[in-house]
Amino acid sequence: MKLKPLVLATLRRWRYVFSHLDRQERLALLGIAIDAMLRPRRRDWRPKVRDATNVLFVCHGNIIRSPLAAAAFARDASARGRSVQVSSAGLAARDGECADPRAVDSAAERGLGLESHRARSLDAAQVAGAGAIFVMDHLNLGRILNRYPAAADRIFLLGGCRTDGRVVLTEIYDPVSGTLADVRASHDEVVAATRLVASAFNPPAP
């Protein structure tokens, strides 16, 4: 993508995000965004993952991205010999809702099962119990930071995690209004990101 279209797309995205957040949520997001740009290595995600006994993945509805992230990360952690509790939730989930059928199909293609998944709305107990919390996009980030400011040092953008511990402002977009191909593309990003996060553990057994 050429620079000008990329800049315009980025500006449109931020305008959309800000229009869907209230003032306090915008301020919370801006604080993290500025920190990420000015001090990219200050919030290293790797120690939080290494020390965590519970890792939490959060998206909007808990029916496409975060349940796949939890399933993929659980598999990755197990392959690395790490026993860790893994869960998922949604900031606007409808409790008990099944995973999106497209997500079920996409997960099955990756050897993961979401047939028994039921959505759960995020609550304070989940946040308090998680050693590391990974969210999917800027809307998630602004809202969860505003609701749970005390957990800010444990909250990271999943798609923004880098091997050196930095967290940049890369999102994993919500494909809920898209096609099966869009869900697959989103899940590709989720799986790559959870594999990277699990690399904070010891190497997989030979």
C-alpha positions in Angstrom: 0.0 0.0 0.0 1.3 3.4 -0.9 2.0 6.0 1.8 -0.8 8.4 1.1 -3.6 5.8 1.1 -2.1 4.2 4.2 -2.1 7.5 6.0 -5.7 8.2 5.0 -6.9 4.8 6.0 -5.2 5.2 9.4 -6.8 8.6 9.9 -10.2 7.2 9.0 -9.7 4.4 11.4 -8.8 6.7 14.3 -11.7 8.9 13.5 -14.0 5.9 13.6 -12.5 4.7 16.9 -12.8 8.1 18.6 -16.4 8.5 17.4 -17.3 5.3 19.2 -15.6 6.0 22.5 -16.7 8.4 25.2 -14.3 11.1 26.5 -12.8 9.0 29.3 -12.2 6.0 27.0 -10.6 8.3 24.4 -8.2 9.7 27.1 -7.3 6.2 28.3 -6.5 5.1 24.7 -4.5 8.2 23.9 -2.4 7.7 27.0 -1.4 4.2 25.9 -1.0 5.3 22.3 1.4 8.2 23.2 3.3 5.9 25.6 3.7 3.3 22.9 5.1 5.8 20.4 7.4 7.7 22.8 8.5 4.8 25.1 8.0 1.6 23.0 10.0 -0.6 25.3 8.6 0.5 28.6 5.7 -1.9 28.6 7.3 -5.2 27.9 4.6 -7.9 27.6 6.9 -10.9 28.0 7.5 -10.9 31.8 3.7 -10.7 32.3 3.1 -13.8 30.2 6.0 -15.7 31.8 4.7 -15.0 35.3 1.0 -15.5 34.4 -1.0 -18.5 35.7 -4.1 -17.1 33.9 -4.1 -15.4 30.5 -7.2 -13.6 29.2 -8.2 -12.7 25.7 -10.8 -10.1 25.1 -12.7 -8.9 22.0 -16.1 -7.3 21.4 -18.6 -10.1 21.4 -16.5 -13.1 22.3 -17.8 -15.1 19.4 -15.0 -14.8 16.7 -11.6 -13.5 17.7 -11.1 -14.0 21.4 -12.4 -17.6 21.7 -10.1 -18.6 18.8 -7.2 -16.8 20.5 -7.8 -18.6 23.8 -8.0 -22.0 22.0 -4.9 -21.4 19.9 -2.9 -20.0 22.9 -3.8 -22.9 25.1 -2.5 -25.3 22.4 0.7 -23.2 22.0 1.3 -23.1 25.7 0.8 -26.8 26.1 3.3 -27.5 23.3 5.8 -25.5 25.2 5.2 -27.5 28.4 3.4 -24.7 30.2 0.3 -25.3 32.3 -1.7 -22.0 32.3 -5.4 -21.2 32.6 -6.7 -19.6 29.5 -10.0 -17.8 29.1 -11.8 -15.3 26.9 -14.5 -12.7 27.2 -16.2 -9.9 25.4 -16.8 -6.3 26.4 -20.2 -6.4 24.8 -20.8 -10.2 24.8 -24.3 -11.7 25.1 -23.7 -14.3 27.8 -24.3 -17.9 26.5 -24.2 -17.0 22.8 -22.6 -19.6 20.6 -19.5 -18.9 18.6 -20.1 -17.5 15.1 -20.6 -20.4 12.7 -17.9 -18.9 10.5 -15.5 -18.9 13.4 -16.4 -22.5 14.2 -15.6 -23.5 10.6 -12.3 -21.5 10.5 -11.2 -22.9 13.9 -11.9 -26.5 12.7 -9.7 -25.9 9.7 -6.9 -25.2 12.2 -7.6 -28.2 14.3 -9.4 -26.2 17.0 -12.9 -26.7 18.3 -15.3 -23.9 19.1 -18.5 -25.8 19.0 -18.9 -25.8 22.8 -17.9 -22.2 23.3 -20.3 -19.9 24.9 -19.8 -16.2 25.1 -19.1 -14.5 28.4 -19.2 -10.8 29.2 -16.1 -9.4 30.8 -16.2 -8.8 34.5 -14.0 -7.5 37.3 -13.2 -10.9 38.6 -11.7 -12.1 35.3 -9.6 -9.0 35.0 -8.3 -9.2 38.6 -7.4 -12.9 38.1 -5.5 -12.5 34.8 -1.8 -12.1 34.8 -1.8 -10.9 31.2 -4.8 -9.6 29.2 -4.7 -9.3 25.4 -7.3 -7.3 23.4 -7.9 -7.2 19.7 -8.4 -3.5 18.7 -8.3 0.1 19.7 -12.0 0.1 20.7 -11.4 -2.8 23.1 -8.3 -1.2 24.4 -9.9 2.2 25.2 -12.9 0.6 26.9 -11.1 -1.9 29.0 -8.5 0.6 30.1 -11.2 3.0 31.2 -13.1 0.3 33.1 -10.1 -1.2 34.7 -7.3 1.4 35.0 -5.5 -0.5 37.7 -4.9 -3.4 35.3 -3.3 -1.1 32.6 0.2 -2.7 33.1 -1.3 -6.1 32.2 -3.3 -5.1 29.1 -1.8 -5.4 25.7 -2.9 -5.3 22.0 -2.5 -8.9 20.8 -1.7 -8.0 17.2 0.8 -5.3 18.4 3.1 -7.6 20.4 6.6 -7.8 19.0 9.4 -10.2 19.7 11.5 -7.7 21.5 8.7 -7.0 24.0 7.4 -3.8 22.4 3.7 -3.3 21.8 2.8 -1.2 18.7 -0.6 0.0 17.7 -1.5 -2.9 15.3 -5.1 -4.1 15.5 -6.8 -7.4 14.7 -10.0 -6.1 13.1 -13.4 -7.5 13.9 -14.7 -9.5 10.8 -18.2 -9.9 12.2 -19.8 -8.1 9.3 -17.6 -9.8 6.7 -17.4 -13.1 4.9 -15.9 -16.4 5.9 -12.8 -15.3 4.1 -12.6 -12.2 6.3 -13.0 -14.4 9.4 -10.2 -16.7 8.1 -8.0 -13.7 7.5 -8.7 -12.4 11.0 -8.0 -15.8 12.5 -4.7 -16.0 10.6 -3.6 -12.9 12.5 -4.9 -14.2 15.8 -3.0 -17.5 15.4 0.2 -15.8 14.4 -0.1 -13.4 17.4 -0.8 -16.1 20.0 2.1 -18.2 18.7 4.3 -15.2 19.2 3.0 -14.6 22.7 3.5 -18.2 23.7 7.1 -17.9 22.6 7.7 -16.1 25.9 7.6 -19.6 27.4 10.4 -22.1 27.0 10.9 -23.6 23.6 8.6 -26.5 22.6 9.7 -30.0 23.3 11.5 -31.8 20.4 
